Amino acid sequence: MTGAHQLDVLGLRMEGVGPVDLWLAGGECLVLSGPSGAGKTRVLRAIADLDVHTGSVSCEGVAAEALAPPAWRRRVGMLGADSQWWRDRVDEHFDAPPTAETMAALDLGPELLQAPVARLSSGERQRLALLRLLANRPRVLLLDEPTANLDPDNVARVETLVAHYMADAGAAVLWVSHDPLQRTRVAHRQMRLDAGRAGREPAPGERREAPG
Amino acid sequence: MILLGAWELSLAALLVIASAALAWRLRLGISGSLLIAGARMVVQLLLVGLVLKAVFHQAELAWVALIAVAMVLVAGYEATARQKRPMAGLWSFGIGVGTMFLSTFAVAVLTLTVILGPTPWYTPRYAIPLLGMLLGNTMTGVALGLDRLTQSLWERRAVVEARLMLGHPAREAIADIRRDCMRAGMIPTLNAMAAAGIVSLPGMMTGQILAGTPPVEAVKYQILIMCLIMGATTAGTALAVQVACRRLFDTRERLRLDRLKGS
């Protein structure tokens, strides 16, 4: 170990998943891939401390258990694959509404804040959910297929916004993606989760290691 | 007072049999349970009549306490037996019994000692019917509250967890659901109170009047009982929903639906 990283995950294990070891430096994006059912979402959920697990997870040297759960989840924020809304209007879900500039970066008009959630498209909802999460200024972002409902233009906008946030805030990003092209676009490093076990994805030009 | 015999009651029982026949015709799938419930009602009430006759004669605290405990246990069972998604283990039953015990016994004992004041305070002729009415209504409130809670959490788990992911404390993430469930448990009693006397003549008052009590005296008792029922139902429902909410989250504020049966 080389001291505390932005995110350190050691021996993370749940029923049928793990052990998973990974670490992320500030400003770094690790893309997690693997077949459906391999437990990618469950790994993110365990890191956000939403599911029971063993092993240790810490953010900038602070273990999850050392913080109250809400405080931990504000530092290590997860974005679910389907965005969820529980009030009628969009702005009722924000403590402080995002600036018009940030909204424009995702091609969202400022008038959408006053709109009823039911009138938004699933893509608009997904992009707004990302802004809602970023408003917490998380130190680590756990993104579960964040661009699944988006058209190519908006996929690019989300990737850019996340990259900017990562650079500005020095945040680390753990990104689950099915799209091989997206993986090469956003990843600094990649990791593959197979049948619950994590292994290293060979970098382009690198040979796959013999199974241990 | 007109006394009822086997013949008169048999005529009334025809109505239950007719209901079962109609339910069968309409394929409601409940005619069997309806007949069984009818038969249970007759047997249970006859037995209770005998038990009460014996206990009224004895008037000992131990006997009254024994009957009261049996009543709470049965109420706890009935309140949680037909839940769609009960908690695993004995948790639903335990929460039902515990909260009903606290709310109804507190109200009943206070009423007996402070308001009614029979000597001794546990005089079975007052204590048992009073507790029975409190339990019957609190049971409905607790059953509705708990059933609604486990179902809502099951259906709306994605929303609850999305709020947890945003760093909302568990209490806040389920505040809406918790309020809904408490309201659901209180509404039947609230409706009964609002409609009392106009839409419905409450059963206890009707019984007293049929048995020959002057209407104004019967009404005064009914007012007392209604107030007590509202108090016990509110306390029981709120407490049960609150305790169940705690049980469905752990110390790390994770939603633990694995603590429901069959999940």
Interface residues (C-beta under 8 A of the other chain):
Chain A: A48 D49 L50 D51 V52 E65 P69 P70 A71 R73 R74 G77 M78 L79 G80 D82 S83 Q84 W85 W86 R132 L133 N136
Chain B: A158 V159 E161 A162 R163 L164 M165 L166 G167 H168 P169 A170 D176 D250 R252 E253 R254 L255
